[in-house]
Amino acid sequence: MKTATVQAGKMLGEIISKDLIKIIKVWTKASGKAIATLPKNTAETLWGLISSKIKNPFEEAAMTDNE
């Protein structure tokens, strides 16, 4: 009985990981297409906002701590 449960658990893990990989690939492709269809200035604005948060993730938190 234990062996069957262990085998079932392994198989379930394989199924979940394969499906998760498929989901990530589809999401990545869809988001890439969505971004590609944005007007250039919108995409540049979004990229600026995202990259500023990546470069300075704690800047906003530091400002609120000092207030």
N, C-alpha and C positions, 0 to 999 in steps of 0.2 A: 504493500500500500504506500509506504514512504517513497519508494523508488518511483512509482507512478506520479505521485504528487510533485516530486522534484523534476521529473521529466516534463510534466505539464507546465510547471513554472518556467522552465527554460524555454519551452516552445512559445509560451505566452510572451515572454520577454523579447524573443526574436520577432514575433508578429508585431508587437507594439513598436519596436525600434524601426522596423521596415516601414510601417505606416507613418511614423513620426517623420522619418526622412522624406517620404513622399509629400507629406503636408508642408514641410519646410521648403522643399523645392518648388511646389506650386505657389506658396505664399511669396517666396522670393521673386519668382518670375512675374507674378501678378503685380507686386509692388513696384518692380522695375518698369513694367509697362505703364503703370499709373503715373510714375514719376516722369517717364519719357514724354507723356502726353501733356504735362503741365506747360504753361507758357514759360519761356525762358526766365523772365524776371521773377515769376513766382517760385520756380525751382531754385534760383539763386538766393532769394530771400529765405526760403526754408533751409537751404544748406547753410546759410550764414547763422541762422538761429541754432541749428543742430550743432554745428562746429563750435560755436561760442560756448555752448553748454558742455561740450566734450573737453574743451580747453580749460574752462573755468567752472567746473561743477560745484565748487564750494563758494564761489564768489557771492552768490545771492544769499546763501546761508550765513556767511560772515557779515553781510550787510545787515541782516535782520537781527543778528546777535548783538550788534553794536548799538542798535536803536533803543 
